[in-house]
Structure formats: structure tokens, C-alpha cells
Amino acid sequence: MSSSKLLAGVLLGAAAGAVLGILFAPDKGTETRKKIAKKGTDLGDTVKNKFNELGEALQEKYDSIRGEANDIIEKGKEKANEAKNEAKKSFA
């Protein structure tokens, strides 16, 4: 299972549990609605933070891979130039 599906499942389960807990609590309707709104806001903030963390991790991985690819390209260019120079020397 991918980590994004796992994260979505955990967050959905937490949200469902929180809502059910609030709905079955012996409070007035206005208090229950306030609690639901607060839990919704808290959950929204949590999801936003997790997605930001995921985005940052993906950006770091992309930058790392891009840097490695650039290094490989540079090494390839150097090897090609060395081979070209060697070929010129052998034909001269």
C-alpha cells in the first residue's frame, strides 16, 4: 500500500472517529456543532501540514535526483571529450 493511501486512510479514520465521538457526546446541539467545526478545522490544518511536508520531501528528492543526473551528464561529457582527444592523438 502506498504511503499516500495509508495517510489518507488514517486521516479519514481519525476524522470519522472524532465526529462520531462528538455526535454521541451528551452536549447541546450548539456545543456539538462548535466541536465539530473545531475538529474540522484541526483536521484541515493537519492535512495541510502533511501535504506540505510531503511536497517538501518530494522537492528534496527531485533536487537530489536532478543533481545526480547533472553529475552523470558532466562525467559523460568529460569521458566523451577524453575519448575524442585520444582518437585525435591516435590518428595524428
C-alpha positions as CSV (number, residue, x, y, z in Angstrom):
1,M,0.0,0.0,0.0
2,S,1.4,3.4,-0.9
3,S,2.1,5.9,1.9
4,S,-0.3,8.4,0.5
5,K,-3.2,5.9,0.6
6,L,-2.2,4.9,4.1
7,L,-2.1,8.6,5.2
8,A,-5.5,9.2,3.6
9,G,-6.9,6.2,5.4
10,V,-5.5,7.2,8.8
11,L,-6.8,10.7,8.4
12,L,-10.2,9.6,7.3
13,G,-10.5,7.1,10.2
14,A,-9.4,9.8,12.7
15,A,-12.0,12.2,11.3
16,A,-14.7,9.7,11.4
17,G,-13.9,8.7,15.0
18,A,-13.8,12.3,16.1
19,V,-17.1,13.1,14.5
20,L,-18.8,10.0,15.9
21,G,-17.4,10.8,19.4
22,I,-18.7,14.3,19.3
23,L,-22.1,13.3,17.9
24,F,-22.7,10.8,20.7
25,A,-21.4,13.1,23.5
26,P,-24.2,14.4,25.8
27,D,-23.8,18.1,24.8
28,K,-26.2,20.7,23.4
29,G,-26.6,20.9,19.7
30,T,-24.8,24.3,19.6
31,E,-21.8,22.9,21.6
32,T,-21.7,19.8,19.4
33,R,-21.6,22.0,16.2
34,K,-18.8,24.1,17.7
35,K,-16.8,21.0,18.5
36,I,-17.4,19.6,15.0
37,A,-16.3,22.8,13.4
38,K,-13.2,22.9,15.6
39,K,-12.3,19.3,14.8
40,G,-12.8,20.0,11.1
41,T,-10.5,23.0,11.3
42,D,-7.9,21.0,13.2
43,L,-8.1,18.1,10.8
44,G,-7.9,20.5,7.8
45,D,-4.7,22.0,9.4
46,T,-3.3,18.6,9.9
47,V,-3.9,17.5,6.4
48,K,-2.5,20.8,5.0
49,N,0.7,20.3,7.1
50,K,1.1,16.7,6.0
51,F,0.7,17.7,2.3
52,N,3.2,20.5,2.8
53,E,5.7,18.0,4.4
54,L,5.1,15.6,1.5
55,G,5.6,18.4,-1.0
56,E,8.9,19.4,0.7
57,A,10.1,15.8,0.8
58,L,9.3,15.3,-2.9
59,Q,11.0,18.6,-3.8
60,E,14.2,17.5,-1.9
61,K,14.1,14.1,-3.7
62,Y,13.7,15.8,-7.1
63,D,16.6,18.2,-6.4
64,S,18.8,15.3,-5.3
65,I,18.0,13.2,-8.4
66,R,18.4,16.2,-10.6
67,G,21.8,16.9,-9.1
68,E,22.9,13.3,-9.5
69,A,21.7,13.3,-13.1
70,N,23.7,16.5,-13.8
71,D,26.8,14.9,-12.3
72,I,26.4,11.9,-14.5
73,I,25.9,14.1,-17.6
74,E,29.1,16.1,-16.8
75,K,31.1,12.9,-16.3
76,G,29.7,11.6,-19.6
77,K,30.8,14.8,-21.4
78,E,34.2,14.5,-19.8
79,K,34.6,10.9,-20.9
80,A,33.4,11.8,-24.4
81,N,36.0,14.6,-24.7
82,E,38.7,12.3,-23.4
83,A,37.8,9.7,-26.0
84,K,37.7,12.4,-28.7
85,N,41.1,13.6,-27.7
86,E,42.5,10.1,-27.6
87,A,41.1,9.4,-31.1
88,K,42.7,12.6,-32.4
89,K,46.0,11.6,-31.0
90,S,45.9,8.1,-32.5
91,F,45.0,9.4,-36.0
92,A,47.6,12.2,-35.9
